[in-house]
Amino acid sequence: MIGTNIYISQETQESLVKAAALQQVSVEELASSILKESIKEKFGKNSDYSEKKREFDVNPLREMQPYAYLADPNEPAISPDDWEINQDY
């Protein structure tokens, strides 16, 4: 939760207090719900991220096949020439 100070006119404050009394909720709860609804309308998104289920991105590798080792298992993976070069070090 983020606490913030906002400016509202005296008239708006009085209206908010009266509306909260009629709905039997705290002024803070009413102001929070009004802001939440307004943000949803203004930006078209759900502003309460904790309630929103997280959706994962589609795996870009989903359609790919696993790597297949196509070499003959009887043949060495490293050529004899390369093997000899590496043995010198």
C-alpha positions in Angstrom: 0.0 0.0 0.0 1.2 3.5 -0.8 0.3 6.4 1.4 0.0 9.7 -0.3 -1.3 13.2 0.3 -3.7 14.6 -2.3 -5.4 17.9 -2.4 -9.2 18.0 -2.6 -11.4 21.0 -2.1 -13.4 21.6 1.1 -16.6 20.9 -0.8 -15.3 17.6 -2.0 -14.1 16.7 1.5 -17.5 17.4 2.9 -19.2 15.3 0.2 -16.8 12.5 0.8 -17.5 12.5 4.6 -21.2 12.5 4.0 -21.0 9.7 1.4 -18.9 7.6 3.8 -21.3 8.1 6.6 -24.2 7.1 4.4 -22.4 3.9 3.3 -21.1 3.3 6.9 -17.5 3.0 5.8 -14.4 5.0 6.6 -13.5 8.0 4.5 -10.2 6.3 3.6 -12.0 3.2 2.4 -14.5 5.2 0.3 -11.7 7.4 -1.2 -9.6 4.3 -2.0 -12.5 2.6 -3.8 -13.4 5.7 -5.7 -9.7 6.1 -6.8 -9.5 2.4 -7.7 -12.6 2.6 -9.9 -11.4 5.9 -11.5 -8.0 4.5 -12.4 -9.6 1.4 -14.0 -11.9 3.6 -16.1 -9.1 6.0 -17.0 -6.5 3.5 -17.9 -8.6 0.4 -18.7 -6.5 -1.8 -16.5 -6.9 -3.6 -13.2 -5.1 -1.4 -10.7 -5.0 -3.9 -7.9 -2.1 -6.1 -9.0 -2.3 -8.4 -5.9 -5.7 -9.7 -6.9 -4.8 -10.1 -10.6 -3.6 -13.6 -11.5 -0.2 -13.4 -13.1 -0.2 -14.7 -16.7 3.0 -16.0 -18.0 4.4 -15.2 -21.5 4.1 -17.9 -24.1 7.2 -20.0 -24.3 8.9 -19.2 -27.7 10.5 -22.6 -27.8 7.1 -24.4 -27.5 6.8 -25.4 -31.2 10.5 -26.4 -31.5 11.6 -30.0 -31.5 14.4 -31.2 -29.2 17.9 -31.3 -30.6 18.7 -34.6 -32.2 22.3 -35.9 -32.2 22.6 -37.2 -35.8 26.2 -38.4 -35.6 27.1 -42.1 -35.7 27.8 -43.3 -32.1 30.6 -45.4 -33.4 32.5 -42.4 -34.9 34.4 -40.0 -32.6 32.7 -36.6 -32.0 36.1 -34.9 -32.3 38.2 -35.6 -35.4 41.5 -37.4 -34.8 43.4 -34.3 -36.2 41.6 -32.0 -33.7 42.2 -34.4 -30.9 46.0 -34.5 -31.6 46.1 -30.6 -31.6 44.4 -30.4 -28.2 46.8 -33.1 -26.8 49.8 -30.9 -27.5 48.7 -28.3 -24.8 
